[in-house]
Amino acid sequence: MRVVETRVIGATPDAVWKVGGDTANVANWIPALEKSHQQGDLRYATFAEGGGEATERIVAHDDGQRSYTYEYVSGPLPLSFYSSTFTVNSHPEGAEVVWSAEFAAASPDAEAELAGAITGIYSSALSELALRARKWLASAETR
């Protein structure tokens, strides 16, 4: 199954990437996460409200292209496969973020529910990312 969330953010692509491209600190802008950190290519993310901890592997990271890809290694979600790419592109109104995932649930019956949950996480995270990127840009302009 595939899900894609796209959002245009009224901030420069570099400002959006400064916040969103920091793979270790995604909990700063993903409301579904309580905390996150990274050791090497492994990222550890703790879901809010006792939702458990997930381990993800960063398999590609390109600052020049403002894009990274990660895969789900383990955690509370019933996934047999999950690969996600987060990309920040230039846009006439600032930056366009494209966040996509290809995944398969451990049980085919769970795929629709997981697609809805992933879409909800991405959507709320992109709203928070927009706020954080605009704040970062405003603080950078005053320095």
QUIQUIKA-V695106 format. One record per pair of residues at least 6 apart in sequence whose ideal C-beta (glycine too) atoms are under 7 Angstrom apart, sorted by the first residue. I is the first residue (numbers start at 1). J is the second residue. D is the distance in whole Angstrom. If there is no record, write none. Layout:
BEGIN
I&J&D, I&J&D
END
This chain:
BEGIN
1&103&6, 1&104&7, 1&111&5, 1&115&6, 2&100&7, 2&101&7, 2&102&5, 3&100&7, 3&101&5, 3&115&5, 3&118&5, 3&119&5, 4&98&7, 4&100&4, 5&99&5, 5&119&6, 5&122&4, 5&123&6, 5&126&6, 6&96&6, 6&97&7, 6&98&5, 7&97&5, 7&126&4, 7&130&7, 8&91&5, 8&93&5, 8&94&7, 8&96&5, 9&16&5, 9&94&5, 9&95&5, 9&97&6, 9&129&7, 9&130&4, 9&133&6, 10&93&6, 10&94&5, 10&134&7, 11&94&5, 11&95&6, 11&133&4, 11&134&5, 11&137&5, 12&94&6, 12&95&6, 12&137&6, 13&66&6, 13&88&5, 13&89&7, 13&90&5, 13&95&4, 15&133&5, 15&136&5, 15&137&4, 16&88&5, 16&95&4, 16&97&6, 16&129&7, 16&133&4, 17&66&4, 17&88&5, 18&136&6, 19&29&6, 19&129&6, 19&132&5, 19&133&5, 19&136&6, 20&29&7, 20&86&6, 20&88&6, 20&97&7, 20&129&5, 21&63&7, 21&66&6, 21&68&7, 21&88&7, 23&38&6, 23&43&6, 23&58&5, 23&61&7, 23&68&6, 24&36&7, 24&37&6, 24&38&4, 24&43&7, 25&36&6, 26&33&6, 26&36&5, 26&45&7, 27&33&4, 27&34&6, 27&35&5, 27&36&4, 27&45&7, 28&132&7, 29&125&6, 29&128&5, 29&129&5, 29&132&5, 30&121&7, 30&125&4, 31&124&5, 31&125&7, 31&128&6, 32&47&6, 32&48&6, 32&121&5, 32&124&7, 33&45&5, 33&46&7, 33&47&6, 33&48&6, 34&46&5, 34&47&7, 34&48&5, 35&46&5, 36&43&6, 36&44&7, 36&45&4, 37&44&6, 41&57&6, 41&58&5, 42&55&6, 42&57&6, 43&56&5, 43&58&6, 43&70&7, 44&53&6, 44&55&6, 45&53&7, 45&54&5, 45&56&7, 46&53&5, 47&54&7, 47&76&7, 51&76&6, 52&75&6, 52&76&3, 53&75&6, 54&72&7, 54&74&7, 54&75&3, 54&76&7, 54&77&7, 55&73&4, 55&74&5, 55&75&6, 56&70&5, 56&71&6, 56&72&6, 56&73&6, 57&70&6, 57&71&5, 57&73&5, 58&68&6, 58&70&5, 59&69&5, 59&70&6, 59&71&6, 60&68&6, 60&69&4, 61&68&4, 62&68&7, 66&87&6, 66&88&4, 67&85&6, 67&86&7, 67&87&4, 68&86&6, 69&83&7, 69&84&7, 69&85&5, 70&84&6, 71&82&6, 71&83&5, 72&79&5, 72&82&4, 77&114&7, 78&105&6, 78&106&4, 78&107&6, 78&110&5, 79&103&6, 79&105&6, 79&106&6, 80&104&5, 80&105&7, 80&106&5, 81&103&6, 81&104&5, 82&101&6, 82&103&4, 83&101&7, 83&102&5, 84&99&7, 84&100&7, 84&101&4, 85&100&5, 86&99&5, 87&98&5, 88&95&5, 88&97&5, 89&95&7, 89&96&5, 89&98&7, 97&126&6, 97&129&7, 99&122&5, 99&126&7, 101&118&6, 103&114&7, 105&111&4, 105&114&5
END
